[in-house]
Amino acid sequence: MKVRVDPDKCQGHTLCAMEAPGAFELSEFDGHSTARFETVPADLEQAVRDAAKTCPEQAIVVTD
């Protein structure tokens, strides 16, 4: 499974980092998120899927 955050859609709500703190990094400047890895470790896959569902901007792109 792969994940990325669309920087044009992310508004820095930080919900992804609350749902999957090991998978996302937040900018100290504006709170915008980036994925810590392109390929998600198996133990974080469900948390990343849950984070994608909670993103109000639908900025998290998950592909299998």
C-alpha positions, 0 to 999 in steps of 0.5 A: 500500500502506498500513501501520499498527501496532496499538498494542494488540498491539505489545509493543516487540520492535523487529523491524520497525525492524530489518527496515524501519528507514525505515518504522517509528519506535520509542518511546524510552520503551517501544520500541513501534513506529509507522509513519512513513507511512500510505502506504508508498513503493514502495521500502519496500513489500517491507521493510514486508511482510517486517517484518509477517511477522517481528512476533511479535504480528502488530501490523503491518497491511498493506493493498493 
